[in-house]
Amino acid sequence: MIRTGMFIALFAASIGHLAADEIHLLINGHSIHMENRDNYNEENTGLGLEYNFDKRGDWINLINFSSFKDSNNETSNYLGFGTKLRGESGGPNPWHIDIGAFAFVMTRKDYNNNEPFLGILPLLSFGSEDIGINVTYIPAFSDNHVDVIYFQAMVRFGGG
């Protein structure tokens, strides 16, 4: 079984070889379950990190890690790699909208008995240079799961 510490070590080892442009604190917060909302935890507290690197034009690559309370109030962990296309407004206080996808390895107590599994999800992010909101859609991936929209806050704390 992979534990949170192993995810952190894998993440740290991965980013140590990259020239990170931006470092963000991820603050997991809320999910919306499309069915049976009273049966699930929608307050998905937890923390993570995201490194945005290797920006090429409007494309940004990313690595992220997070640990949070999932829909069943159990700890889930993931390590993801992805890319996103950024659109930016002009002006003195620009904002952005990103659209992309990320692949990940995750552990969940209620899926595969906490053994790691792979997945890929769409991502949408919007905000300013220093803060943003990440949104993803998680389709029901087994009979005992429902479609979910998941939200994270993102706060930049390092990089240029």
Backbone as a chain_set.jsonl record, in Angstrom:
{"seq": "MIRTGMFIALFAASIGHLAADEIHLLINGHSIHMENRDNYNEENTGLGLEYNFDKRGDWINLINFSSFKDSNNETSNYLGFGTKLRGESGGPNPWHIDIGAFAFVMTRKDYNNNEPFLGILPLLSFGSEDIGINVTYIPAFSDNHVDVIYFQAMVRFGGG", "coords": {"N": [[0.847, -1.168, 0.0], [0.603, 2.182, -0.899], [1.58, 4.993, 0.865], [0.853, 8.294, 2.196], [3.328, 9.574, 2.693], [5.028, 8.336, 0.846], [3.981, 9.296, -1.548], [4.595, 12.011, -1.265], [7.405, 11.871, -1.27], [7.866, 10.827, -3.864], [6.832, 12.945, -5.362], [8.503, 15.096, -4.584], [10.955, 14.122, -5.509], [10.454, 14.087, -8.234], [10.068, 16.826, -8.908], [12.492, 17.879, -8.286], [14.196, 17.689, -10.432], [13.362, 19.465, -12.279], [12.948, 22.72, -13.714], [11.141, 24.737, -12.1], [8.563, 27.017, -12.831], [6.435, 28.168, -11.479], [5.129, 27.733, -8.217], [2.505, 26.333, -6.455], [0.267, 26.286, -3.707], [-2.149, 23.915, -3.079], [-5.422, 23.933, -2.047], [-7.698, 21.853, -1.039], [-11.211, 21.671, -1.325], [-14.149, 21.485, -1.965], [-16.795, 19.449, -3.261], [-19.257, 18.545, -5.674], [-21.706, 16.265, -5.797], [-23.461, 14.495, -8.241], [-25.652, 12.892, -7.796], [-27.592, 11.596, -5.059], [-26.667, 13.355, -2.971], [-26.752, 13.704, -0.196], [-25.614, 11.43, 0.793], [-22.889, 11.566, 0.627], [-19.636, 12.892, 1.502], [-19.045, 16.205, 0.982], [-17.288, 18.125, 1.649], [-14.201, 18.361, 1.099], [-11.585, 18.44, 2.556], [-8.09, 19.169, 2.582], [-4.608, 19.235, 1.538], [-2.184, 20.179, -0.969], [0.369, 20.338, -3.546], [1.27, 22.161, -6.482], [3.278, 22.308, -9.316], [3.996, 24.403, -11.898], [5.536, 24.275, -14.98], [7.951, 24.5, -17.652], [6.842, 26.232, -19.635], [5.561, 26.778, -22.779], [4.908, 28.91, -25.131], [1.508, 29.302, -25.041], [1.071, 26.994, -23.632], [1.311, 25.057, -20.676], [3.062, 22.87, -18.651], [2.477, 20.606, -15.914], [2.917, 19.322, -12.588], [1.357, 17.692, -9.952], [0.387, 17.091, -6.539], [-1.722, 15.753, -4.053], [-3.465, 15.352, -0.957], [-6.407, 14.385, 0.569], [-9.696, 14.486, 2.145], [-11.973, 12.22, 0.984], [-15.026, 11.478, -0.873], [-16.196, 9.602, 0.783], [-15.298, 10.267, 3.229], [-12.747, 9.373, 3.761], [-9.141, 9.241, 3.649], [-7.654, 10.177, 0.659], [-5.142, 10.036, -1.879], [-3.188, 11.549, -4.448], [-0.94, 11.679, -7.258], [-0.134, 13.634, -9.925], [0.388, 14.333, -13.438], [0.382, 16.701, -16.03], [-0.939, 18.84, -18.675], [-1.791, 22.157, -19.717], [-3.663, 24.608, -21.504], [-3.32, 28.027, -21.703], [-5.282, 30.923, -21.561], [-5.195, 34.409, -21.517], [-6.262, 37.52, -20.104], [-5.821, 40.97, -20.946], [-4.33, 44.033, -19.699], [-3.834, 45.886, -16.565], [-4.383, 44.249, -14.356], [-4.324, 41.285, -14.99], [-6.19, 38.279, -15.736], [-6.624, 34.714, -15.939], [-7.611, 31.816, -17.859], [-7.466, 28.389, -17.87], [-7.335, 25.341, -19.678], [-7.216, 21.851, -19.813], [-5.679, 18.631, -19.279], [-4.954, 15.986, -16.961], [-2.996, 13.188, -16.017], [-2.923, 10.62, -13.565], [-1.841, 8.868, -10.593], [-3.525, 7.234, -8.042], [-4.749, 6.624, -4.708], [-7.455, 5.098, -3.046], [-9.525, 4.212, -0.387], [-12.017, 2.994, -0.795], [-11.864, 1.99, -3.328], [-10.426, -0.537, -5.098], [-9.248, -1.464, -2.787], [-7.467, 0.406, -1.59], [-5.211, 0.171, -3.145], [-2.914, 1.461, -5.553], [-4.174, 3.165, -8.457], [-4.6, 4.083, -11.906], [-5.544, 7.079, -13.681], [-7.168, 9.549, -15.781], [-8.081, 12.906, -16.135], [-10.122, 15.755, -17.053], [-9.207, 19.24, -16.774], [-9.934, 22.482, -15.5], [-9.089, 25.785, -14.948], [-9.167, 28.931, -13.359], [-8.345, 32.338, -12.702], [-6.17, 34.738, -11.106], [-2.772, 36.01, -11.302], [-1.768, 35.219, -8.819], [-3.723, 33.766, -7.369], [-6.207, 31.174, -7.749], [-8.855, 29.063, -9.013], [-9.284, 25.649, -9.31], [-11.023, 23.296, -11.247], [-12.525, 20.176, -11.777], [-14.051, 17.482, -13.564], [-15.279, 14.446, -12.487], [-16.049, 11.419, -13.633], [-18.435, 8.82, -12.816], [-16.774, 6.002, -11.801], [-17.181, 3.435, -11.116], [-19.743, 1.089, -10.125], [-20.564, 1.858, -7.54], [-20.052, 4.563, -7.332], [-20.604, 8.069, -8.089], [-21.102, 10.701, -10.546], [-19.008, 13.565, -10.224], [-18.263, 16.972, -9.513], [-15.38, 18.705, -8.825], [-13.583, 20.912, -6.676], [-10.757, 23.037, -6.131], [-8.757, 25.415, -4.389], [-6.095, 27.503, -5.44], [-3.015, 28.783, -4.586], [-0.388, 30.844, -5.302], [2.957, 30.554, -4.225], [5.596, 30.616, -4.814], [8.234, 30.989, -7.223], [8.468, 32.507, -10.511]], "CA": [[0.0, 0.0, 0.0], [1.358, 3.429, -0.946], [1.127, 5.923, 1.898], [1.031, 9.705, 1.891], [4.757, 9.885, 2.685], [5.613, 7.891, -0.417], [3.563, 10.244, -2.564], [5.388, 13.229, -1.087], [8.766, 11.576, -1.715], [7.833, 10.754, -5.326], [6.615, 14.298, -5.872], [9.723, 15.867, -4.351], [11.984, 13.612, -6.426], [10.085, 14.491, -9.586], [10.266, 18.252, -9.15], [13.882, 18.247, -8.074], [14.899, 17.673, -11.709], [12.701, 20.397, -13.182], [13.063, 24.147, -13.431], [9.76, 25.153, -11.869], [8.258, 28.42, -13.048], [5.519, 28.598, -10.433], [4.774, 26.752, -7.203], [1.208, 26.68, -5.874], [-0.357, 25.501, -2.656], [-3.509, 23.497, -3.415], [-6.298, 23.805, -0.881], [-8.878, 21.111, -1.463], [-12.307, 22.273, -0.607], [-15.559, 21.146, -2.099], [-17.239, 18.685, -4.419], [-20.705, 18.46, -5.887], [-22.085, 14.942, -6.301], [-24.622, 14.671, -9.113], [-26.762, 12.088, -7.275], [-27.506, 11.176, -3.651], [-25.728, 14.279, -2.336], [-26.758, 13.533, 1.261], [-24.874, 10.22, 1.133], [-21.458, 11.753, 0.411], [-18.923, 14.035, 2.059], [-18.743, 17.194, -0.053], [-16.249, 19.027, 2.181], [-13.024, 17.536, 0.846], [-10.429, 19.167, 3.074], [-6.772, 18.601, 2.359], [-3.612, 20.129, 0.942], [-1.303, 19.625, -1.98], [1.254, 21.262, -4.251], [1.308, 22.089, -7.927], [4.38, 22.994, -9.978], [3.81, 24.695, -13.313], [6.881, 24.378, -15.527], [8.155, 24.27, -19.079], [5.845, 26.979, -20.392], [5.908, 26.947, -24.195], [3.798, 29.681, -25.686], [0.356, 29.304, -24.129], [0.976, 25.681, -22.999], [2.025, 24.93, -19.409], [3.077, 21.528, -18.068], [2.311, 20.652, -14.464], [2.973, 18.147, -11.715], [0.702, 18.034, -8.689], [0.177, 16.078, -5.515], [-2.685, 16.198, -3.059], [-4.035, 14.416, -0.007], [-7.662, 15.026, 0.959], [-10.812, 13.642, 2.58], [-12.767, 11.963, -0.21], [-16.489, 11.449, -0.763], [-16.574, 8.711, 1.877], [-14.613, 10.783, 4.418], [-11.49, 8.646, 3.913], [-8.025, 9.941, 3.028], [-7.231, 9.779, -0.68], [-3.917, 10.706, -2.306], [-2.854, 11.376, -5.86], [0.2, 12.335, -7.875], [-0.553, 13.793, -11.313], [1.193, 15.036, -14.43], [-0.532, 17.131, -17.075], [-0.664, 20.04, -19.454], [-2.954, 23.019, -19.85], [-3.582, 25.717, -22.435], [-3.695, 29.23, -20.962], [-5.762, 32.142, -22.197], [-5.052, 35.503, -20.543], [-6.79, 38.843, -20.422], [-4.796, 42.008, -20.89], [-4.571, 45.058, -18.703], [-2.953, 45.937, -15.385], [-4.716, 43.139, -13.446], [-4.783, 40.208, -15.875], [-6.69, 37.007, -15.218], [-6.414, 33.644, -16.901], [-8.424, 30.606, -17.849], [-6.685, 27.265, -18.381], [-8.067, 24.106, -19.947], [-6.242, 20.805, -20.096], [-5.932, 17.296, -18.731], [-3.834, 15.413, -16.222], [-3.014, 11.765, -15.696], [-2.54, 10.516, -12.157], [-1.931, 7.629, -9.837], [-4.309, 7.592, -6.861], [-5.207, 5.583, -3.789], [-8.74, 5.327, -2.378], [-9.892, 3.048, 0.426], [-13.208, 2.344, -1.323], [-11.641, 1.512, -4.694], [-9.264, -1.41, -5.223], [-8.695, -1.676, -1.446], [-6.38, 1.374, -1.362], [-4.08, -0.067, -4.043], [-2.843, 2.537, -6.549], [-4.784, 2.992, -9.769], [-4.323, 5.172, -12.834], [-6.685, 7.762, -14.259], [-6.938, 10.8, -16.495], [-9.234, 13.783, -15.957], [-10.02, 17.106, -17.596], [-9.069, 20.282, -15.756], [-10.256, 23.855, -15.831], [-8.587, 26.654, -13.894], [-9.305, 30.348, -13.665], [-7.91, 33.188, -11.599], [-5.178, 35.77, -11.368], [-1.399, 35.524, -11.218], [-1.451, 34.681, -7.497], [-4.749, 32.864, -6.836], [-7.082, 30.609, -8.758], [-9.739, 27.95, -8.676], [-9.215, 24.492, -10.201], [-12.267, 22.544, -11.312], [-12.462, 18.996, -12.633], [-15.209, 16.597, -13.603], [-14.894, 13.051, -12.241], [-17.19, 10.55, -13.945], [-18.59, 7.62, -11.992], [-15.83, 5.027, -12.338], [-17.643, 2.094, -10.754], [-21.168, 1.094, -9.802], [-20.869, 2.501, -6.262], [-19.625, 5.962, -7.383], [-21.443, 8.948, -8.903], [-20.393, 11.812, -11.174], [-18.644, 14.593, -9.249], [-17.5, 18.158, -9.891], [-14.447, 18.866, -7.701], [-12.987, 22.247, -6.645], [-9.58, 23.325, -5.31], [-8.163, 26.754, -4.48], [-4.679, 27.437, -5.773], [-2.36, 30.013, -4.149], [1.026, 30.837, -5.679], [3.86, 30.97, -3.168], [6.984, 30.593, -5.245], [8.507, 31.021, -8.65], [8.335, 33.811, -11.153]], "C": [[0.897, 1.236, 0.0], [0.754, 4.384, 0.076], [1.419, 7.352, 1.471], [2.501, 10.072, 1.806], [5.444, 9.465, 1.401], [5.224, 8.822, -1.551], [4.387, 11.525, -2.47], [6.809, 13.008, -1.587], [8.836, 11.488, -3.239], [7.691, 12.136, -5.942], [7.879, 15.126, -5.745], [10.834, 15.42, -5.298], [11.701, 14.053, -7.85], [10.402, 15.952, -9.848], [11.702, 18.683, -8.95], [14.667, 18.336, -9.364], [14.318, 18.677, -12.699], [12.957, 21.834, -12.764], [11.642, 24.689, -13.294], [9.61, 26.649, -12.093], [7.38, 28.956, -11.926], [5.229, 27.429, -9.497], [3.471, 27.227, -6.567], [0.861, 25.73, -4.738], [-1.768, 25.184, -3.125], [-4.284, 23.313, -2.118], [-7.575, 23.14, -1.365], [-10.063, 21.605, -0.659], [-13.644, 21.625, -0.756], [-15.785, 20.291, -3.342], [-18.754, 18.733, -4.484], [-20.984, 17.104, -6.518], [-23.399, 15.087, -7.067], [-25.849, 13.878, -8.666], [-26.525, 11.828, -5.79], [-26.557, 12.051, -2.831], [-25.669, 14.105, -0.817], [-25.942, 12.325, 1.708], [-23.363, 10.394, 1.073], [-20.917, 12.974, 1.147], [-18.594, 14.982, 0.904], [-17.744, 18.238, 0.419], [-14.937, 18.253, 2.166], [-11.738, 18.233, 1.263], [-9.133, 18.408, 2.817], [-5.87, 19.605, 1.674], [-2.799, 19.396, -0.109], [-0.413, 20.706, -2.549], [1.085, 21.074, -5.746], [2.483, 22.901, -8.432], [4.005, 23.16, -11.44], [5.186, 24.961, -13.895], [6.848, 24.252, -17.048], [7.071, 24.937, -19.909], [6.368, 27.202, -21.81], [4.74, 27.624, -24.886], [2.681, 29.74, -24.651], [0.175, 27.977, -23.403], [1.846, 25.636, -21.75], [1.931, 23.479, -18.957], [2.99, 21.638, -16.555], [2.516, 19.281, -13.846], [2.235, 18.561, -10.448], [0.514, 16.807, -7.816], [-0.868, 16.621, -4.559], [-3.122, 15.029, -2.182], [-5.281, 15.084, 0.564], [-8.661, 13.993, 1.477], [-11.751, 13.462, 1.4], [-14.262, 11.922, 0.09], [-16.99, 10.582, 0.369], [-15.859, 9.069, 3.176], [-13.359, 9.979, 4.761], [-10.385, 9.461, 3.244], [-7.705, 9.331, 1.674], [-6.013, 10.606, -1.052], [-3.758, 10.524, -3.803], [-1.592, 12.144, -6.214], [-0.124, 12.401, -9.351], [0.434, 14.586, -12.147], [0.239, 15.468, -15.538], [-0.043, 18.324, -17.85], [-1.957, 20.838, -19.565], [-2.64, 24.164, -20.808], [-4.106, 26.951, -21.73], [-4.155, 30.327, -21.902], [-5.722, 33.239, -21.152], [-5.723, 36.769, -21.045], [-5.628, 39.831, -20.396], [-5.062, 42.951, -19.727], [-3.671, 44.95, -17.498], [-3.202, 44.821, -14.376], [-5.22, 41.956, -14.252], [-5.302, 38.996, -15.113], [-6.51, 35.975, -16.327], [-7.513, 32.592, -16.798], [-7.58, 29.532, -18.526], [-7.618, 26.092, -18.634], [-7.045, 23.054, -20.337], [-6.677, 19.467, -19.533], [-4.721, 16.87, -17.921], [-4.087, 13.937, -15.952], [-2.47, 11.622, -14.286], [-2.521, 9.065, -11.709], [-2.566, 8.016, -8.504], [-4.546, 6.376, -5.982], [-6.518, 6.037, -3.154], [-9.101, 4.056, -1.619], [-11.053, 2.266, -0.193], [-13.048, 1.858, -2.761], [-10.345, 0.721, -4.744], [-8.511, -1.561, -3.894], [-7.431, -0.853, -1.176], [-5.119, 1.078, -2.182], [-4.076, 1.031, -5.107], [-3.542, 2.167, -7.856], [-4.505, 4.234, -10.601], [-5.61, 5.793, -13.336], [-6.238, 8.976, -15.052], [-8.223, 11.606, -16.404], [-9.02, 15.108, -16.671], [-9.783, 18.088, -16.452], [-9.409, 21.63, -16.344], [-9.758, 24.694, -14.662], [-8.814, 28.1, -14.317], [-8.876, 31.148, -12.453], [-6.944, 34.25, -12.057], [-3.789, 35.157, -11.281], [-1.128, 34.796, -9.901], [-2.469, 33.702, -6.922], [-5.619, 32.341, -7.972], [-7.958, 29.514, -8.186], [-9.549, 26.873, -9.74], [-10.539, 23.747, -10.111], [-12.024, 21.328, -12.197], [-13.761, 18.208, -12.518], [-14.708, 15.164, -13.448], [-16.105, 12.175, -12.546], [-17.255, 9.37, -12.979], [-17.717, 6.525, -12.588], [-16.12, 3.606, -11.869], [-19.111, 2.213, -10.343], [-21.5, 1.814, -8.499], [-20.338, 3.94, -6.19], [-20.576, 6.748, -8.281], [-20.561, 10.027, -9.533], [-20.19, 12.932, -10.159], [-17.98, 15.775, -9.965], [-16.699, 18.547, -8.659], [-13.723, 20.215, -7.816], [-11.776, 22.292, -5.711], [-9.249, 24.801, -5.453], [-6.679, 26.564, -4.727], [-4.062, 28.798, -5.428], [-0.881, 29.922, -4.494], [1.869, 31.289, -4.501], [5.321, 30.906, -3.58], [7.088, 30.62, -6.751], [8.25, 32.393, -9.214], [7.278, 33.818, -12.112]], "O": [[1.832, 1.333, 0.794], [-0.465, 4.552, 0.129], [2.142, 7.589, 0.503], [2.885, 10.826, 0.911], [6.34, 10.157, 0.916], [6.043, 9.111, -2.423], [4.826, 12.059, -3.489], [7.363, 13.874, -2.263], [9.768, 12.018, -3.844], [8.355, 12.456, -6.928], [8.284, 15.789, -6.7], [11.571, 16.252, -5.828], [12.63, 14.362, -8.596], [10.947, 16.287, -10.899], [12.09, 19.758, -9.407], [15.707, 18.994, -9.403], [14.751, 18.724, -13.851], [13.159, 22.119, -11.583], [11.021, 25.059, -14.291], [10.416, 27.447, -11.614], [7.571, 30.085, -11.475], [5.1, 26.285, -9.932], [3.351, 28.391, -6.185], [1.129, 24.53, -4.804], [-2.505, 26.084, -3.527], [-3.838, 22.614, -1.208], [-8.419, 23.764, -2.009], [-9.945, 21.917, 0.526], [-14.243, 21.237, 0.247], [-15.064, 20.398, -4.334], [-19.434, 18.935, -3.478], [-20.55, 16.828, -7.637], [-24.336, 15.728, -6.59], [-26.963, 14.16, -9.108], [-25.385, 11.839, -5.326], [-25.733, 11.533, -2.078], [-24.62, 14.341, -0.217], [-25.612, 12.21, 2.888], [-22.623, 9.476, 1.428], [-21.631, 13.948, 1.384], [-17.929, 14.583, -0.051], [-17.391, 19.143, -0.338], [-14.61, 17.564, 3.132], [-10.904, 18.573, 0.424], [-9.094, 17.177, 2.833], [-6.306, 20.686, 1.279], [-2.736, 18.167, -0.134], [-0.434, 21.849, -2.094], [0.796, 19.975, -6.22], [2.669, 24.049, -8.03], [3.732, 22.182, -12.136], [5.931, 25.784, -13.365], [5.815, 23.93, -17.634], [6.457, 24.309, -20.772], [7.458, 27.736, -22.015], [3.723, 26.999, -25.185], [2.893, 30.179, -23.52], [-0.773, 27.83, -22.632], [2.98, 26.115, -21.758], [0.836, 22.921, -18.888], [3.386, 22.651, -15.979], [2.32, 18.243, -14.478], [2.458, 19.653, -9.926], [0.488, 15.668, -8.281], [-0.896, 17.821, -4.284], [-3.142, 13.876, -2.613], [-5.218, 16.233, 0.999], [-8.494, 12.79, 1.276], [-12.271, 14.442, 0.867], [-14.698, 12.291, 1.181], [-18.094, 10.797, 0.871], [-15.82, 8.269, 4.111], [-12.96, 9.914, 5.923], [-10.663, 10.281, 2.369], [-7.51, 8.122, 1.555], [-5.863, 11.741, -0.6], [-4.135, 9.495, -4.364], [-1.229, 13.122, -5.56], [-0.364, 11.372, -9.982], [1.207, 15.396, -11.635], [-0.623, 14.69, -15.946], [1.099, 18.763, -17.71], [-3.057, 20.289, -19.517], [-1.502, 24.623, -20.905], [-5.221, 26.936, -21.208], [-3.505, 30.623, -22.905], [-6.162, 33.034, -20.021], [-5.748, 37.05, -22.244], [-4.563, 39.522, -19.863], [-5.916, 42.69, -18.88], [-2.844, 44.044, -17.406], [-2.3, 44.484, -13.609], [-6.41, 41.645, -14.213], [-4.892, 38.734, -13.982], [-6.277, 36.314, -17.487], [-8.232, 32.496, -15.803], [-7.048, 29.74, -19.616], [-8.575, 25.876, -17.891], [-6.119, 23.329, -21.1], [-7.863, 19.201, -19.337], [-3.605, 17.331, -18.159], [-5.211, 13.503, -15.7], [-1.639, 12.424, -13.859], [-3.091, 8.177, -12.341], [-2.184, 9.021, -7.904], [-4.542, 5.241, -6.457], [-6.675, 7.198, -2.775], [-8.993, 2.954, -2.155], [-11.083, 1.037, -0.131], [-14.009, 1.363, -3.351], [-9.277, 1.262, -4.458], [-7.297, -1.76, -3.877], [-6.458, -1.351, -0.61], [-4.071, 1.675, -1.935], [-5.144, 1.485, -5.519], [-3.507, 1.018, -8.298], [-4.211, 5.303, -10.066], [-6.643, 5.128, -13.413], [-5.076, 9.378, -14.999], [-9.318, 11.069, -16.573], [-7.884, 15.538, -16.873], [-10.116, 17.803, -15.302], [-9.199, 21.884, -17.53], [-9.986, 24.34, -13.506], [-8.669, 28.446, -15.49], [-9.022, 30.7, -11.316], [-6.9, 34.618, -13.231], [-3.642, 33.938, -11.197], [-0.337, 33.854, -9.872], [-2.117, 32.885, -6.071], [-5.751, 32.978, -9.017], [-7.814, 29.104, -7.034], [-9.644, 27.154, -10.934], [-11.103, 23.59, -9.028], [-11.391, 21.437, -13.247], [-14.464, 18.268, -11.509], [-13.824, 14.723, -14.183], [-17.082, 12.188, -11.798], [-16.244, 8.976, -12.398], [-17.892, 6.156, -13.749], [-15.379, 2.679, -12.196], [-19.645, 3.316, -10.232], [-22.606, 2.334, -8.356], [-20.189, 4.481, -5.095], [-21.266, 6.175, -9.125], [-19.424, 10.239, -9.112], [-21.067, 13.218, -9.344], [-17.222, 15.583, -10.915], [-17.259, 18.703, -7.573], [-13.303, 20.613, -8.903], [-11.77, 21.672, -4.648], [-9.439, 25.379, -6.524], [-6.082, 25.586, -4.279], [-4.521, 29.834, -5.91], [-0.192, 29.016, -4.026], [1.549, 32.282, -3.847], [6.201, 31.127, -2.748], [6.132, 30.308, -7.46], [7.866, 33.32, -8.501], [7.028, 34.843, -12.748]]}, "num_chains": 1, "name": "protein.A"}
